[in-house]
Amino acid sequence: MKKGIAALILILIFCSFSNVSIKGMWQYCGGMYNGKKAEAPTTYILQRNYKKDKFEAFVTERGNDSIPGAKPERYETGNYILHADTCLETQTWCAQPSKTTYITITYTYSINNDTLTFKGTLPNGTTVEEYWKKVK
């Protein structure tokens, strides 16, 4: 009996340290900016591919997403670190001029079913809450 209880306690301890991951491809599906709702764009698709500690962001024009051989365009790359419910994200490259390149932005994040939510404040003071659906 004592061995069973000890084994159960060890299992619970090890399960409590499970590594949460955001690895995979996520598609933007809307959000809130300064408290105002923003729908996902209808003319293009935004996706982010998170790897171990890096991410790449892609844009695909609607219509091209069903054309064989059409490739998404990379528009952003960066690094990220997860600590508990916090994601520290640093943009390292952007296809357009950006004021946040090499500035680390702190988000709280959560995953509920297949939806990743980021909440934070951008350096310009904009509060954001973004929703990303897992696509693969």
Steps between C-alpha positions, in 0.01 A plus 500: 500500500779743595685422176185572299451837669867590451479404131184709457668802662802463269274479194314815606827685558639407158172582324495846656826583319374416152642718225242717330579564137364728232690317226312470174313712248242749631259715297385843615125509559442844651557688820449810708710815463455772764173330591363503144421177322695423183389223265749288308577652159284374216744570215801318645600233753758559776680198638784448746719193516649456848800273537704424813592863575447683169203596286431601142189689391343464155231676301300335220253688283154344501449314175869414477460261794318256269739535204740205478858620536404843638729578791432717802725804535713524813454840664653459846740286703589500864593323820284412798534361851221349709498537881189364673217709345734761349636518145793733431505569127769685305459585132835452319393583144201661331422545130367850573650776713433417866555686826502176700795320338729373779260624769373222725124512558352320800171318452299276726381204301256215538396204292138390511419203276649607163516876570812687610432837664762773544432799727738790548588862445709611203779758546270772356243431775253298290341221702458182300319171536554276198345163418684240292352163394724195471513380139779240529 
